[in-house]
Amino acid sequence: MPKPVNVGLIGAGRIGSFHGETVARRLVDADLIAIADPAPNAAANLADKLDVESAYTDVADLLAHPGLEAVIIATPARFHTNVLVQAAEAGKAIFCEKPMALTLEDADRAIAAARSAGVPLQVGFNRRWDQAFAEGRAAIDAGKVGTPQLLRSLTRDPGPFGADPARIPLWTIFYETLIHDFDTLLWLNPGAQPVEVSAVADALVRPDFRENGFLDTAVVTVRFDNGSVAVAEANFSALYGYDIRGEVFGSGGMVTMGDVRRSSMTLFDKNGLSNDTWRRDTDHFVQGYTAQLASFVRASRTCKVEGPTGEDARNALKIALACIESVSKKQAIPLR
Ligand SMILES: NC(=O)c1ccc[n+]([C@@H]2O[C@H](COP(=O)([O-])OP(=O)(O)OC[C@H]3O[C@@H](n4cnc5c(N)ncnc54)[C@H](O)[C@@H]3O)[C@@H](O)[C@H]2O)c1
């Protein structure tokens, strides 16, 4: 057994805490040795909980921690690129949560920084690691659905929606939610290039915030150069659970992926039959999140990224940016 990879966590919020726990408790070949978060006590509290030796409020201090080999970046999206560049310059292997960047210039800057430092860069499109999605892609690769013609990917976050819309950055539905679906659609249509994007979006969950530019519901169509057409959709408040699905229909058949039911246990009683549903991403995707970080740990050793790369993050971002333009101009946007 090789020596465990020494990992640092940057950002100890909701998903960072979960990723930290994955490294500390669910992976055998990695050690979580340091955590950084500027919020008072955020890093220290998580470090206490996970028995991690060092907590910092400054990212530079974490990057200087002796023996640190790899970092997980789980800060809010607007900080990703700068922190990523800083970590690359410090020579660390990088796992960055999505979106890696909010502009193409920043995406290029991130990719260039990792390349010139010679460090692996993997991005947090965790659906690729979910067993159903991975098997769907394997079936497509094996030619079992023929040539893809219609693709579908959807994200319905669990309701009731309880966040304060005023604290959610503009265009989050594209930058942070549907970006997963864009990566999934690109990945499930291997070799095809997106050529046109059209999006509609609205505030249907919180119409009282529509005037502020808040959007909680969106439908996107993406046309590809192999003739196939994809639809992505999102809504922030599915009252029945956390509903993530994908579908690829082709000349030879169809694959469907994702199930909102927690398990195959079905209750039959006087009301009929019923199932429990997933309520949180960190429950639904434990296997996928763990597999993606196991892969990152391997990449930290081999410098070979098996999962989504900086270029993949850029490709998904390009669609998100086209969606924003499409909603703003109310027209389809050709991709160059
Ligand atoms: N892949 C997924 O399924 C998934 C799920 C949830 C969130 N995310 C992504 O992860 C990122 C974080 O989301 P979250 O819900 O955990 O947010 P959060 O607000 O709960 O946590 C962010 C944390 O980062 C800290 N922080 C802020 N600036 C920092 C900096 N410069 N350096 C270090 N730490 C900093 C904050 O104090 C906070 O503790 C977002 O980009 C989000 O889109 C991905």
The ligand as an SDF file (V2000), in Angstrom:
LIG
                    3D

 44 48  0  0  0  0  0  0  0  0999 V2000
  -20.8690   19.0540   -7.0860 N   0  0  0  0  0  0  0  0  0  0  0  0
  -21.9060   19.2260   -6.2910 C   0  0  0  0  0  0  0  0  0  0  0  0
  -22.7990   18.4110   -6.2520 O   0  0  0  0  0  0  0  0  0  0  0  0
  -21.9600   20.4710   -5.4410 C   0  0  0  0  0  0  0  0  0  0  0  0
  -22.8770   20.5120   -4.3860 C   0  0  0  0  0  0  0  0  0  0  0  0
  -22.8920   21.6650   -3.5990 C   0  0  0  0  0  0  0  0  0  0  0  0
  -22.0540   22.7280   -3.8850 C   0  0  0  0  0  0  0  0  0  0  0  0
  -21.1980   22.6480   -4.9380 N   0  0  0  0  0  0  0  0  0  0  0  0
  -20.3240   23.7740   -5.2910 C   0  0  0  0  0  0  0  0  0  0  0  0
  -19.3640   23.9220   -4.2380 O   0  0  0  0  0  0  0  0  0  0  0  0
  -19.0850   25.2920   -4.0120 C   0  0  0  0  0  0  0  0  0  0  0  0
  -19.3500   25.6120   -2.5370 C   0  0  0  0  0  0  0  0  0  0  0  0
  -20.7170   25.4110   -2.2800 O   0  0  0  0  0  0  0  0  0  0  0  0
  -21.2710   25.2940   -0.7700 P   0  0  0  0  0  0  0  0  0  0  0  0
  -22.7150   25.0220   -0.8900 O   0  0  0  0  0  0  0  0  0  0  0  0
  -20.4360   24.3610    0.0260 O   0  0  0  0  0  0  0  0  0  0  0  0
  -21.0420   26.7790   -0.2560 O   0  0  0  0  0  0  0  0  0  0  0  0
  -20.9660   27.3100    1.2570 P   0  0  0  0  0  0  0  0  0  0  0  0
  -21.3120   28.7360    1.2020 O   0  0  0  0  0  0  0  0  0  0  0  0
  -21.7510   26.3920    2.1570 O   0  0  0  0  0  0  0  0  0  0  0  0
  -19.4360   27.1400    1.6590 O   0  0  0  0  0  0  0  0  0  0  0  0
  -18.4000   27.9070    1.1260 C   0  0  0  0  0  0  0  0  0  0  0  0
  -17.3090   28.0370    2.1810 C   0  0  0  0  0  0  0  0  0  0  0  0
  -16.1720   28.6460    1.5820 O   0  0  0  0  0  0  0  0  0  0  0  0
  -15.6570   29.6120    2.4910 C   0  0  0  0  0  0  0  0  0  0  0  0
  -14.8790   30.6040    1.7390 N   0  0  0  0  0  0  0  0  0  0  0  0
  -15.2770   31.7610    1.1790 C   0  0  0  0  0  0  0  0  0  0  0  0
  -14.2390   32.3560    0.5460 N   0  0  0  0  0  0  0  0  0  0  0  0
  -13.1700   31.5620    0.7100 C   0  0  0  0  0  0  0  0  0  0  0  0
  -11.8160   31.6250    0.2850 C   0  0  0  0  0  0  0  0  0  0  0  0
  -11.3740   32.6360   -0.4690 N   0  0  0  0  0  0  0  0  0  0  0  0
  -10.9880   30.6170    0.6480 N   0  0  0  0  0  0  0  0  0  0  0  0
  -11.4230   29.5950    1.3900 C   0  0  0  0  0  0  0  0  0  0  0  0
  -12.7120   29.4640    1.8100 N   0  0  0  0  0  0  0  0  0  0  0  0
  -13.5700   30.4280    1.4520 C   0  0  0  0  0  0  0  0  0  0  0  0
  -16.8820   30.1830    3.1820 C   0  0  0  0  0  0  0  0  0  0  0  0
  -16.5380   30.8070    4.4200 O   0  0  0  0  0  0  0  0  0  0  0  0
  -17.7300   28.9310    3.3650 C   0  0  0  0  0  0  0  0  0  0  0  0
  -17.4420   28.2660    4.5800 O   0  0  0  0  0  0  0  0  0  0  0  0
  -19.9590   26.0760   -5.0050 C   0  0  0  0  0  0  0  0  0  0  0  0
  -19.2110   26.3920   -6.1300 O   0  0  0  0  0  0  0  0  0  0  0  0
  -21.0560   25.1060   -5.3690 C   0  0  0  0  0  0  0  0  0  0  0  0
  -21.5730   25.2910   -6.6740 O   0  0  0  0  0  0  0  0  0  0  0  0
  -21.1310   21.5340   -5.6950 C   0  0  0  0  0  0  0  0  0  0  0  0
  1  2  1  0
  2  3  2  0
  2  4  1  0
  4  5  1  0
  4 44  2  0
  5  6  2  0
  6  7  1  0
  7  8  2  0
  8  9  1  0
  8 44  1  0
  9 10  1  0
  9 42  1  0
 10 11  1  0
 11 12  1  0
 11 40  1  0
 12 13  1  0
 13 14  1  0
 14 15  2  0
 14 16  1  0
 14 17  1  0
 17 18  1  0
 18 19  2  0
 18 20  1  0
 18 21  1  0
 21 22  1  0
 22 23  1  0
 23 24  1  0
 23 38  1  0
 24 25  1  0
 25 26  1  0
 25 36  1  0
 26 27  1  0
 26 35  1  0
 27 28  2  0
 28 29  1  0
 29 30  1  0
 29 35  2  0
 30 31  1  0
 30 32  2  0
 32 33  1  0
 33 34  2  0
 34 35  1  0
 36 37  1  0
 36 38  1  0
 38 39  1  0
 40 41  1  0
 40 42  1  0
 42 43  1  0
M  CHG  2   8   1  16  -1
M  END
$$$$
